């Protein structure tokens, strides 16, 4: 348990952790800080978490017995002092230039203070001792232009000691990296390398902000020794970068911290997204030269170059994010739309918003599905239906239709939205004819497997519908809703009773130009739809004898609807002899004979279909 202590003034402390004379972690802390060995289930070294107003920092891994699970508590006091409390029951805390802090005891020390905890050296100081410098201007957001007058209006102000030609070459090289950032996916390594080769630093890294910490996306060291696995960025510098969204650099020669190790001069520039959030940083270091006593320095012009490079990384990230979003949208759209329409919708997503439109809806259903699947079993059923639906879908896409949905053995398609298609009824009918024409090839592949010919029924209806994203926030689904859709489904069901392959409402048929071989087959009333609807069938235009069949059938239908059942039966009997495969003639003949056998009390010519 922590030792009780009097209240401390809540202030900020800066802590730097060394191991083998190398900085492995640094950062600022508000209020009290508690350090200790990793606990079971806790993240590893240098992970942070808040506990009742105290920040806990994991100082050592679980197996390091030289550090207690709760070892050190630091509290800032007034007057540039710190209270150090030893929370351990058996391990002391070493203090440079003073007595050890024994287990279960406290000591007040002047800052900066050097502590020894296990194999780690801790330097505790006030943040003001870190000597940060920053650019006066905030880093620009990607895609934004600076506000106000241009920075270079008369000549190019060159810093002392920097040649104009060298500066221009720096800028030229930096622009090359930015160009790569806008057009390639390997610009992180290029940016890290540019910190070394263009700016002249010893090591460069691209850092990504991740769950309150920093991950390295790319690094380019001047020598492999600078990529120590224990390396950690300066949290002081990065804290200022994140807080103020501008570039900062650290001058270690101005403070006493250089006496401990080969301390780096650090520069960091924020990588921003379009909303102005810091999502990463460009981070460079310069180390003390072994052949010189002069400390590492970073000039303002170098910081400006790092800021420029960070802007290039931000622009590249923004470009990649836009491309990835567009690609995901295209992939999602192409489940429903043709590639051409998908590209259009990626540019105009407002077309997907729900709106009323006159559309043509097509339902297609595979006949005998339940019977066939019982024989095939699940695996072969999937293979068979995949082949069939792919062939039927190709017919829809060839006519620039929208694949709305598959439901078992059924396909729903749409024309007339989201883009304008004045000929939407024609397209739907051409797709239906193409579907029927695709069956012989499917039959050839599957007849021996399923044991019977493949047959599909198609129902088409034209009318008003609300079209748009009818899915949810969990799943996108573009399609139509309304009575027009319900009726199209019932029209498809009517093909089973009229024994025909393609049925249209007269609303659709009235939209077709000459050349489509339609025939009025009668008026029906479908399940759960009160109003009756007049239907036409559709056949290939080159069907021999179609014209004579149509004239004879429509004459018989007019006689039947007028209640002249005997005359209708006589006309239909002749048609059936001449066209024995015309199922609608057989169905109407059956109805006429039924009315002759038992004449209905009230007759209006509408056939009440017995099912869907």
Residue pairs with C-beta under 8 A, 6 or more apart in sequence:
1 87
2 34
2 70
2 73
2 85
2 87
3 85
3 86
3 87
3 104
3 105
3 106
5 75
5 83
5 85
5 106
8 32
8 75
8 76
8 77
8 83
9 76
9 77
9 78
10 30
10 31
10 76
11 30
11 31
11 76
11 77
12 28
12 29
12 30
12 76
12 126
12 127
13 28
13 29
13 33
13 74
13 76
13 82
13 124
13 125
13 126
13 127
14 26
14 27
14 28
14 29
14 124
14 125
14 126
14 127
14 129
14 130
14 236
15 25
15 26
15 27
15 28
15 29
15 33
15 57
15 74
15 122
15 123
15 124
16 23
16 25
16 26
16 122
16 123
16 125
16 257
17 23
17 24
17 25
17 26
17 46
17 59
17 120
17 121
17 122
17 232
18 24
18 120
18 121
18 122
18 123
18 260
18 261
19 119
19 120
19 121
19 230
20 230
21 260
21 261
21 262
22 228
22 230
22 231
22 261
23 232
23 234
23 261
23 263
23 264
24 45
24 46
24 120
24 230
24 231
24 232
25 45
25 46
25 232
25 235
26 232
26 233
26 234
26 235
26 236
27 48
27 57
27 234
27 235
27 236
27 239
28 127
28 235
28 236
28 239
29 55
29 57
29 74
30 55
31 53
31 54
31 55
31 75
31 76
32 53
32 54
32 55
32 73
32 74
32 75
33 54
33 55
33 56
33 57
33 72
33 73
33 74
33 75
34 51
34 54
34 55
34 56
34 57
34 70
34 72
34 73
34 74
34 87
35 56
35 57
35 58
35 59
35 71
35 72
35 73
35 74
35 117
35 122
36 56
36 58
36 59
36 60
36 67
36 68
36 69
36 70
36 71
36 72
36 87
37 58
37 59
37 60
37 61
37 62
37 64
37 65
37 67
37 68
37 69
37 71
38 44
38 45
38 58
38 60
38 61
38 62
38 69
39 62
39 69
40 62
42 58
43 58
44 58
44 61
45 58
45 59
45 60
45 61
46 57
46 58
46 59
46 232
47 57
47 58
47 213
48 55
48 56
48 57
48 58
48 212
48 213
49 55
49 56
50 56
54 73
59 67
59 71
59 72
59 117
59 118
59 120
60 66
60 67
60 118
60 119
60 120
64 118
64 119
66 91
66 118
66 119
67 91
67 117
67 118
67 120
68 87
68 88
68 89
68 90
68 91
70 87
70 88
71 86
71 87
71 88
71 91
71 93
71 117
71 118
72 84
72 85
72 86
72 87
72 93
72 115
72 117
72 122
73 83
73 84
73 85
73 87
74 82
74 83
74 84
74 85
74 124
75 82
75 83
75 85
76 82
76 126
77 83
77 108
80 110
80 111
80 126
81 108
81 109
81 110
81 111
82 108
82 109
82 111
82 113
82 124
83 106
83 107
83 108
83 109
84 93
84 95
84 101
84 106
84 107
84 108
84 109
84 113
84 115
84 124
85 101
85 105
85 106
86 92
86 93
86 101
86 102
86 103
86 104
86 105
86 106
87 104
88 103
88 104
89 103
89 104
90 103
91 103
91 118
92 100
92 101
92 102
92 103
93 100
93 101
93 115
93 116
93 117
94 100
94 115
94 116
94 117
95 101
95 107
95 109
95 113
95 114
95 115
95 116
96 113
96 114
96 115
96 116
97 114
98 107
98 109
99 107
101 107
109 124
111 124
111 125
111 126
111 129
112 123
112 124
112 125
112 126
112 129
112 256
112 257
113 123
113 124
113 125
114 121
114 122
114 123
114 124
114 260
115 121
115 122
115 124
116 122
121 260
123 257
123 260
125 257
127 236
129 255
129 256
129 257
130 236
130 237
130 250
130 255
130 257
131 250
131 251
131 252
131 254
131 255
132 236
132 237
132 240
132 248
132 249
132 250
133 248
133 249
133 250
133 251
133 300
133 303
134 240
134 244
134 246
134 247
134 248
134 249
135 246
135 247
135 248
135 300
135 303
135 304
135 307
136 246
137 246
138 244
138 245
138 246
139 245
139 246
139 247
139 269
139 270
139 272
139 307
139 310
139 311
139 314
140 146
140 272
140 311
141 272
141 273
141 274
141 276
141 314
142 272
142 273
142 274
142 311
142 314
142 315
142 317
142 318
143 274
143 315
143 318
156 164
156 167
158 164
158 167
159 299
159 300
159 301
162 299
162 301
167 301
170 198
170 199
170 305
171 305
171 308
173 194
173 197
173 198
174 194
174 198
174 305
174 308
174 309
174 312
177 187
177 190
177 191
177 194
177 198
177 309
177 312
178 308
178 309
178 311
178 312
178 315
178 316
180 186
180 187
180 190
180 316
181 187
181 190
181 191
181 312
181 313
181 315
181 316
181 317
181 319
182 312
182 315
182 316
182 319
183 319
184 190
185 320
187 312
187 313
187 316
188 206
188 217
188 218
188 313
189 218
189 220
191 204
191 206
191 218
191 282
191 309
191 312
191 313
192 204
192 205
192 206
192 218
192 219
192 220
193 204
193 220
194 204
194 309
195 201
195 203
195 204
195 205
195 220
195 282
195 284
195 306
195 309
196 202
196 203
196 204
196 220
196 221
196 222
196 284
197 220
198 305
198 309
199 284
199 302
199 305
199 306
199 309
200 286
200 302
201 267
201 284
201 285
201 286
201 298
201 302
202 221
202 222
202 226
202 264
202 285
202 286
202 287
203 219
203 220
203 221
203 222
203 226
203 227
203 284
203 285
203 287
204 219
204 220
204 221
204 282
204 283
204 284
204 285
205 216
205 217
205 218
205 219
205 220
205 233
205 282
205 283
205 284
206 216
206 217
206 218
206 219
206 271
206 280
206 281
206 282
206 283
206 313
207 214
207 215
207 216
207 217
207 233
207 238
207 280
207 281
207 282
207 283
208 214
208 215
208 216
208 217
208 279
208 280
209 242
209 278
209 279
209 280
209 281
214 233
214 238
214 281
217 280
219 227
221 227
226 285
226 287
233 266
233 268
233 281
233 283
234 250
234 266
234 268
236 250
237 248
237 249
237 250
237 266
237 267
237 268
238 268
238 281
238 283
240 248
241 247
241 248
241 268
241 269
241 270
241 278
241 281
242 270
242 278
245 270
245 272
245 276
245 278
246 270
246 307
247 267
247 268
247 269
247 270
247 303
247 304
247 306
247 307
247 310
248 267
248 268
249 265
249 266
249 267
249 268
249 298
249 302
249 303
250 264
250 265
250 266
250 267
250 298
251 265
251 297
251 298
252 258
252 263
252 264
252 265
252 295
252 296
253 265
253 295
253 296
253 297
257 263
258 288
258 295
262 287
262 288
263 288
263 296
264 285
264 286
264 287
264 296
265 285
265 286
265 287
265 295
265 296
265 297
265 298
266 283
266 284
266 285
266 298
267 283
267 284
267 285
267 298
267 302
267 303
267 306
268 281
268 282
268 283
268 284
268 306
269 281
269 282
269 303
269 306
269 307
269 309
269 310
270 278
270 280
270 281
270 310
271 278
271 279
271 280
271 281
271 282
271 310
271 313
271 314
271 317
272 278
272 279
272 314
273 279
273 314
273 317
273 318
273 321
274 318
279 317
280 313
280 317
281 310
282 306
282 309
282 310
282 313
284 298
284 306
286 296
286 297
286 298
287 296
288 295
288 296
289 296
326 346
329 342
329 345
329 346
329 349
330 342
330 343
330 346
332 476
333 341
333 342
333 345
333 346
334 342
335 403
336 402
336 403
336 404
336 478
337 345
337 402
337 403
337 418
337 478
338 397
338 400
340 400
341 400
341 402
341 418
341 419
344 351
344 419
345 351
345 352
345 418
351 418
351 419
352 418
352 468
352 469
352 478
353 468
353 469
354 466
354 467
354 468
354 469
354 470
355 417
355 466
355 467
355 468
356 464
356 465
356 466
356 467
357 416
357 417
357 464
357 465
357 467
358 416
358 424
358 462
358 463
358 464
359 414
359 415
359 416
359 417
359 424
359 462
359 463
359 464
359 465
359 467
359 480
359 484
360 414
360 415
360 416
360 424
360 425
360 427
360 428
360 460
360 461
360 462
360 508
360 511
361 412
361 413
361 414
361 428
361 460
361 461
361 462
361 465
361 480
361 484
361 485
361 488
362 396
362 401
362 411
362 412
362 413
362 414
362 415
362 428
362 431
362 432
362 458
362 459
362 460
362 488
363 410
363 411
363 412
363 458
363 459
363 460
363 488
363 489
363 491
363 492
364 392
364 410
364 411
364 413
364 432
364 435
364 456
364 457
364 458
364 492
365 409
365 410
365 411
365 456
365 457
365 458
365 492
365 493
366 385
366 388
366 409
366 410
366 454
366 455
366 456
367 454
367 455
367 456
367 457
367 496
368 452
368 455
369 408
369 409
372 381
372 384
372 450
372 451
372 452
373 381
375 450
375 451
376 384
376 449
376 450
380 449
384 446
384 449
384 450
385 409
387 442
387 445
387 446
388 409
388 442
388 454
389 406
389 411
391 435
391 438
391 441
391 442
392 411
392 435
392 438
392 456
393 403
393 411
394 438
395 431
395 432
395 434
395 435
395 438
396 402
396 403
396 411
396 413
396 431
397 403
398 431
398 434
399 415
399 427
399 428
399 430
399 431
399 434
400 415
400 421
400 427
401 413
401 414
401 415
401 427
401 428
401 431
402 413
402 414
402 415
402 417
402 418
402 478
402 479
403 411
403 412
403 413
404 412
404 413
404 414
404 477
404 478
404 479
404 480
405 411
405 412
405 477
405 479
406 412
410 492
412 479
412 485
413 428
413 431
414 467
414 479
414 480
415 421
415 424
415 425
415 427
415 428
416 424
416 467
417 467
417 480
418 467
418 468
418 478
421 427
424 462
424 511
425 460
425 462
425 508
425 511
425 512
426 511
426 512
426 513
426 516
428 460
428 462
428 508
429 460
429 502
429 504
429 508
429 512
429 516
429 538
432 458
432 460
432 502
432 538
433 502
433 538
433 540
435 456
435 458
436 456
436 458
436 501
436 502
436 540
437 540
439 453
439 454
439 455
439 456
442 454
443 453
443 454
446 454
447 453
447 454
455 501
456 501
457 492
457 493
457 495
457 496
457 500
457 501
457 502
457 503
458 492
458 495
458 501
458 502
458 503
459 488
459 489
459 490
459 491
459 492
459 493
459 494
459 495
459 502
459 503
459 504
460 488
460 491
460 502
460 503
460 504
460 505
460 508
460 538
461 484
461 485
461 487
461 488
461 491
461 504
461 505
461 507
461 508
462 484
462 505
462 507
462 508
462 511
463 482
463 483
463 484
463 487
463 505
463 507
464 482
464 484
465 480
465 481
465 482
465 484
465 485
466 480
466 481
466 482
467 478
467 479
467 480
467 481
468 478
469 476
469 477
469 478
470 477
470 478
470 479
470 480
470 481
471 477
471 478
483 529
486 528
486 529
487 505
487 526
487 529
487 533
488 505
489 612
490 526
490 527
490 529
490 609
490 612
491 503
491 504
491 505
491 526
491 533
491 535
492 503
493 526
493 527
493 609
493 611
493 612
494 503
494 524
494 526
494 535
494 609
495 501
495 502
495 503
497 524
497 587
497 607
497 609
497 610
498 521
498 522
498 524
498 535
498 537
498 583
498 584
498 587
499 583
499 584
499 586
499 587
500 521
500 537
500 583
500 584
501 537
502 537
502 538
502 539
503 521
503 535
503 536
503 537
503 538
504 518
504 535
504 536
504 537
504 538
505 533
505 534
505 535
505 536
506 520
506 533
506 534
506 535
506 536
508 536
509 516
509 518
509 536
512 518
515 541
516 538
516 541
517 538
517 539
517 540
517 541
517 543
517 546
517 550
518 536
518 537
518 538
519 536
519 537
519 539
519 549
519 550
519 553
519 554
519 584
520 534
520 535
520 536
520 554
520 557
521 535
521 536
521 537
521 553
521 557
521 584
521 588
522 534
522 535
522 557
522 561
522 588
522 605
522 607
523 532
523 533
523 534
523 535
523 561
523 605
523 606
523 607
524 532
524 533
524 535
524 606
524 607
524 608
524 609
525 531
525 532
525 533
525 606
525 607
525 608
525 609
526 533
526 609
526 612
527 609
527 611
527 612
532 606
537 584
539 546
545 578
545 579
548 578
549 575
549 578
549 579
549 582
549 585
552 571
552 574
552 575
552 578
553 572
553 575
553 582
553 584
553 585
553 588
555 571
556 568
556 571
556 572
556 575
556 585
556 588
556 592
557 568
557 588
559 565
559 567
559 568
559 571
560 568
560 588
560 591
560 592
560 595
560 605
561 605
563 603
565 592
565 593
565 595
565 596
565 599
566 596
568 588
568 592
569 589
569 592
569 593
569 596
572 585
572 588
572 589
572 592
573 589
575 582
575 585
576 582
576 585
576 586
576 589
579 585
591 607
595 603
